[in-house]
Each structure stands twice: as structure tokens, then as C-alpha cells.
Amino acid sequence: MAVMMTVYRELGWRATIFGENEEGFYDRIGLGRKFLSVLGGYLIISLSVMIGLIYGRKERSHVLSLLEAETYIVTL
């Protein structure tokens, strides 16, 4: 830990373990996090819409199948 702190102090708090500056390293991680957060958000929304379409419509005589719900999500 002391060696890492010395390296950080010597390079002006811009070094990382991987030998790159913080901006470049976190930029690449940030892009991955954005992609994963968008993908996760899409999955959560699509699953909630499917569950809502399948189980939420009590007034209809039949329950929507997964294929119908998926088709509805794609058309949104």
C-alpha cells in the first residue's frame, strides 16, 4: 500500500495500477458501465411489461402468451 501511495504521489495522483492515467482507464470502464446499465434497464423494463401483460389483464378471458407479449414489446 505504501508503494502504491508513493507512486500516486510521484505521478501527481494520475497513475493507476494498470499504468494509465485515470481519465483513460475510467473512460473505458464508464463505457462498459453505460452499456451494462442500458442493457439492464431494458431487460428490467421488458420483463415488467411482459409480466404486466401476462398477469395484469384479469378482464380478458385468456392470458397472453409469452410470444404475444414479446411481440408487443418489440412493436413499442
MDAnalysis code that builds the backbone (N, CA, C; Angstrom):
import MDAnalysis as mda
import numpy as np

u = mda.Universe.empty(228, n_residues=76, atom_resindex=np.repeat(np.arange(76), 3), trajectory=True)
u.add_TopologyAttr("name", ["N", "CA", "C"] * 76)
u.add_TopologyAttr("resid", np.arange(1, 77))
u.add_TopologyAttr("resname", ["MET", "ALA", "VAL", "MET", "MET", "THR", "VAL", "TYR", "ARG", "GLU", "LEU", "GLY", "TRP", "ARG", "ALA", "THR", "ILE", "PHE", "GLY", "GLU", "ASN", "GLU", "GLU", "GLY", "PHE", "TYR", "ASP", "ARG", "ILE", "GLY", "LEU", "GLY", "ARG", "LYS", "PHE", "LEU", "SER", "VAL", "LEU", "GLY", "GLY", "TYR", "LEU", "ILE", "ILE", "SER", "LEU", "SER", "VAL", "MET", "ILE", "GLY", "LEU", "ILE", "TYR", "GLY", "ARG", "LYS", "GLU", "ARG", "SER", "HIS", "VAL", "LEU", "SER", "LEU", "LEU", "GLU", "ALA", "GLU", "THR", "TYR", "ILE", "VAL", "THR", "LEU"])
u.atoms.positions = np.array([
    [0.826, -1.193, 0.000],
    [0.000, 0.000, 0.000],
    [0.866, 1.251, 0.000],
    [1.956, 1.194, 0.766],
    [2.847, 2.355, 0.823],
    [3.502, 2.605, -0.530],
    [3.835, 1.532, -1.246],
    [4.443, 1.693, -2.571],
    [3.450, 2.330, -3.535],
    [2.198, 1.895, -3.477],
    [1.189, 2.476, -4.357],
    [0.962, 3.942, -4.041],
    [0.937, 4.286, -2.762],
    [0.755, 5.683, -2.381],
    [1.925, 6.528, -2.867],
    [3.146, 5.982, -2.794],
    [4.312, 6.710, -3.282],
    [4.211, 6.925, -4.789],
    [3.786, 5.902, -5.515],
    [3.626, 6.041, -6.967],
    [2.569, 7.084, -7.277],
    [1.470, 7.077, -6.540],
    [0.427, 8.071, -6.767],
    [0.954, 9.477, -6.510],
    [1.713, 9.646, -5.435],
    [2.246, 10.972, -5.120],
    [3.251, 11.416, -6.170],
    [4.105, 10.516, -6.624],
    [5.140, 10.876, -7.592],
    [4.538, 11.282, -8.935],
    [3.487, 10.651, -9.333],
    [2.899, 10.937, -10.638],
    [1.727, 11.908, -10.552],
    [1.594, 12.547, -9.448],
    [0.554, 13.560, -9.321],
    [-0.846, 12.992, -9.257],
    [-1.028, 11.855, -8.588],
    [-2.333, 11.217, -8.383],
    [-2.996, 10.822, -9.699],
    [-2.210, 10.620, -10.752],
    [-2.799, 10.286, -12.042],
    [-2.495, 8.867, -12.482],
    [-1.695, 8.143, -11.732],
    [-1.349, 6.777, -12.129],
    [-2.378, 5.793, -11.589],
    [-2.522, 4.702, -12.273],
    [-3.367, 3.615, -11.788],
    [-2.539, 2.346, -11.730],
    [-3.146, 1.290, -11.252],
    [-2.449, 0.008, -11.164],
    [-2.054, -0.466, -12.558],
    [-2.847, -0.101, -13.559],
    [-2.618, -0.603, -14.909],
    [-1.659, 0.266, -15.707],
    [-1.103, 1.304, -15.097],
    [-0.115, 2.125, -15.765],
    [-0.690, 3.143, -16.723],
    [-1.949, 3.504, -16.563],
    [-2.562, 4.507, -17.425],
    [-3.076, 5.637, -16.558],
    [-3.378, 6.738, -17.193],
    [-3.945, 7.822, -16.400],
    [-5.398, 7.511, -16.058],
    [-5.907, 8.200, -15.063],
    [-7.250, 7.886, -14.562],
    [-8.318, 8.137, -15.614],
    [-8.141, 9.205, -16.408],
    [-9.187, 9.540, -17.371],
    [-9.374, 8.436, -18.407],
    [-8.271, 7.917, -18.955],
    [-8.388, 6.866, -19.961],
    [-8.937, 5.577, -19.388],
    [-8.469, 5.223, -18.199],
    [-8.914, 3.982, -17.568],
    [-10.393, 4.049, -17.216],
    [-10.811, 5.127, -16.570],
    [-12.208, 5.228, -16.166],
    [-13.119, 5.494, -17.352],
    [-12.567, 6.045, -18.418],
    [-13.370, 6.252, -19.610],
    [-13.793, 4.914, -20.199],
    [-12.852, 3.974, -20.274],
    [-13.198, 2.654, -20.804],
    [-14.161, 1.927, -19.883],
    [-13.932, 2.004, -18.568],
    [-14.856, 1.358, -17.627],
    [-16.223, 2.028, -17.708],
    [-16.247, 3.349, -17.846],
    [-17.506, 4.075, -17.921],
    [-18.339, 3.661, -19.115],
    [-17.686, 3.440, -20.250],
    [-18.436, 2.990, -21.421],
    [-19.041, 1.619, -21.178],
    [-18.293, 0.732, -20.533],
    [-18.838, -0.580, -20.216],
    [-19.987, -0.498, -19.234],
    [-19.848, 0.374, -18.250],
    [-20.926, 0.528, -17.269],
    [-22.165, 1.113, -17.904],
    [-21.993, 2.079, -18.831],
    [-23.159, 2.641, -19.515],
    [-23.882, 1.560, -20.310],
    [-23.110, 0.757, -21.039],
    [-23.723, -0.300, -21.844],
    [-24.471, -1.286, -20.962],
    [-23.835, -1.703, -19.855],
    [-24.488, -2.662, -18.969],
    [-25.706, -2.058, -18.297],
    [-25.650, -0.773, -17.942],
    [-26.812, -0.170, -17.296],
    [-27.970, -0.030, -18.277],
    [-27.674, 0.316, -19.528],
    [-28.743, 0.402, -20.527],
    [-29.335, -0.973, -20.796],
    [-28.470, -1.977, -20.927],
    [-28.951, -3.337, -21.157],
    [-29.775, -3.837, -19.974],
    [-29.308, -3.589, -18.764],
    [-30.056, -3.997, -17.576],
    [-31.388, -3.284, -17.470],
    [-31.390, -1.991, -17.775],
    [-32.645, -1.240, -17.750],
    [-33.635, -1.759, -18.765],
    [-33.142, -2.087, -19.961],
    [-34.022, -2.640, -20.989],
    [-34.600, -3.978, -20.552],
    [-33.756, -4.828, -19.954],
    [-34.246, -6.134, -19.506],
    [-35.282, -5.992, -18.399],
    [-35.038, -5.092, -17.455],
    [-35.990, -4.893, -16.358],
    [-37.315, -4.371, -16.889],
    [-37.251, -3.390, -17.795],
    [-38.485, -2.827, -18.339],
    [-39.238, -3.863, -19.165],
    [-38.513, -4.618, -19.996],
    [-39.208, -5.601, -20.832],
    [-39.813, -6.720, -19.993],
    [-39.105, -7.152, -18.948],
    [-39.678, -8.185, -18.080],
    [-40.901, -7.671, -17.335],
    [-40.845, -6.435, -16.858],
    [-42.006, -5.908, -16.139],
    [-43.189, -5.721, -17.076],
    [-42.928, -5.316, -18.320],
    [-44.028, -5.190, -19.279],
    [-44.614, -6.556, -19.599],
    [-43.758, -7.555, -19.776],
    [-44.266, -8.905, -20.054],
    [-45.100, -9.428, -18.895],
    [-44.598, -9.255, -17.679],
    [-45.350, -9.729, -16.512],
    [-46.661, -8.970, -16.394],
    [-46.616, -7.669, -16.647],
    [-47.839, -6.879, -16.591],
    [-48.843, -7.289, -17.644],
    [-48.348, -7.600, -18.836],
    [-49.265, -8.015, -19.899],
    [-49.835, -9.399, -19.652],
    [-49.023, -10.277, -19.098],
    [-49.483, -11.650, -18.901],
    [-50.433, -11.749, -17.710],
    [-50.038, -11.170, -16.585],
    [-50.813, -11.371, -15.357],
    [-51.692, -10.188, -14.979],
    [-51.509, -9.054, -15.624],
    [-52.241, -7.864, -15.218],
    [-53.614, -7.717, -15.826],
    [-53.899, -8.428, -16.862],
    [-55.186, -8.258, -17.540],
    [-56.166, -9.331, -17.085],
    [-56.802, -9.073, -15.991],
    [-57.756, -10.044, -15.440],
    [-59.085, -9.998, -16.190],
    [-59.379, -8.868, -16.858],
    [-60.672, -8.746, -17.510],
    [-60.764, -9.561, -18.797],
    [-59.614, -9.920, -19.358],
    [-59.642, -10.728, -20.579],
    [-59.872, -12.192, -20.237],
    [-60.464, -12.908, -21.173],
    [-60.799, -14.306, -20.900],
    [-59.576, -15.212, -20.965],
    [-58.541, -14.821, -21.668],
    [-57.343, -15.656, -21.737],
    [-56.114, -14.827, -21.371],
    [-55.115, -15.507, -20.958],
    [-53.868, -14.843, -20.586],
    [-52.976, -14.793, -21.817],
    [-52.331, -13.647, -22.004],
    [-51.448, -13.517, -23.165],
    [-50.285, -14.490, -23.063],
    [-49.921, -15.035, -24.169],
    [-48.758, -15.923, -24.162],
    [-47.483, -15.086, -24.198],
    [-46.369, -15.723, -23.912],
    [-45.092, -15.012, -23.920],
    [-44.765, -14.459, -25.302],
    [-45.147, -15.180, -26.339],
    [-44.865, -14.718, -27.696],
    [-45.638, -13.442, -28.008],
    [-46.904, -13.376, -27.599],
    [-47.687, -12.173, -27.828],
    [-47.112, -10.998, -27.056],
    [-46.694, -11.243, -25.820],
    [-46.118, -10.173, -25.017],
    [-44.804, -9.697, -25.619],
    [-44.009, -10.621, -26.099],
    [-42.730, -10.252, -26.710],
    [-42.958, -9.460, -27.994],
    [-43.951, -9.854, -28.775],
    [-44.284, -9.119, -29.993],
    [-44.748, -7.715, -29.651],
    [-45.515, -7.584, -28.579],
    [-45.984, -6.274, -28.151],
    [-44.817, -5.389, -27.735],
    [-43.830, -5.957, -27.039],
    [-42.668, -5.183, -26.607],
    [-41.857, -4.727, -27.811],
    [-41.700, -5.590, -28.798],
    [-40.916, -5.229, -29.983],
    [-41.601, -4.111, -30.748],
    [-42.935, -4.112, -30.785],
    [-43.639, -3.059, -31.518],
    [-43.618, -1.733, -30.777],
    [-43.330, -1.737, -29.486],
    [-43.213, -0.473, -28.755],
    [-41.998, 0.261, -29.245],
])
